[in-house]
Amino acid sequence: MATQVGNKVQQFYNQSPFPDYELEKFNSKKDLEIAAYPFARILDKSIPKNASILDIGTGTGQLSAFLSLRRKCVWGIDFSDSSLNKAEKLKEKLNLGSWHLKKVDILDINQIKKIGVKFDYILCLGVLHHTGDAYKGFKNILELLKPNGFIAIGLYNKFGRIPLKTRKLLTKTIFKNNQKVKDYFIRLQIGNLKDKERARGWWNDQYLHPHETTHTIGEVLRWFKKNSIEYYETIPSSVPYIQSDVEICGVWNKSKSPNSLIRFYKQLKWIHQTSKEGGYWITFGRKKC
Amino acid sequence: MANNKSLLGEMWSFLKVRKAWWLLPIIIMLLIVGIIIIFGQSSALSPIIYALF
């Protein structure tokens, strides 16, 4: 990423690997399984065991390492050396032979093409909004998706991010020197602060990140349409009625694309509903033949 | 229900007579915030999706 934003972001992640963890925490594959949050398990359950997976912006690699436990081909790519170094150490420690790591800048199409493999599933969770050109990043990664392959895009929502932006402002002004309030805000997102490296990683990612953009459902639907990606669903749900239980149904369930009125209503709801998650949402789709 | 109607009616008359149209966006915003608070509760069916580990 030759852009100014890209350089800043790369430098940031080299100094603060994300999501980060204390390596001593993972002594066996079982430890990795135990540490997985419910949504990581839901993803694992929703993706067939024989599918190949690419985790874009894998960072320190917990998710892709976890998904590789029961699969033959899982790749994790990132452009931060220190995050990848940590992931490599984990790979070596747990002897994860089916987990491949590579340094790639997704805004550079030549680096993307050099990978030379296409995947059944692409996960790009919480990455594009930090690239400086989210749409270009999206377009580039589609090169790596097989026809009929599935994709998940996680982004910050323009509406849903409002509470976190407010919290961010509070921590820079009124609560600048109040560590208790800062701890409370980060606990909202990760539950506990026992793993100090993880808590620090999250604080940096959410409150000190040098670049982030916010997006709307409509914007992502337009990206999908322009690039022949069939819309499946969003999490949190964008259907006007009660959503299905993702723990039972998994993800990538086909649903009707929401119209502008429903999108507006849902995103207003997300100001409250996704407040703890910093306005984060995931859109699921599938590449048409 | 009749009371509710008269309340809304009175508010409308108040806005009309006093020409206090500047209050309208505030009332609309309060209604939207109210709707969000009532209907926007986090569903127990939604797991945490950002933190995966």
Interface residues (C-beta under 8 A of the other chain):
Chain A: P19 Y21 A35 A36 Y37 P38 F39 A40 I42 L43 Q62 L63 F66 L125 G126 G154 Q189 I190 G191 W202 I235 P236 S237 I242 Q243 S244 D245 V246 E247 L268 K269 W270 I271 H272 Q273 K276 E277 G278 Y280 W281 I282
Chain B: I32 I35 I36 I37 F39 G40 Q41 S42 S43 L45 S46 P47 I48 I49 Y50 A51 L52 F53
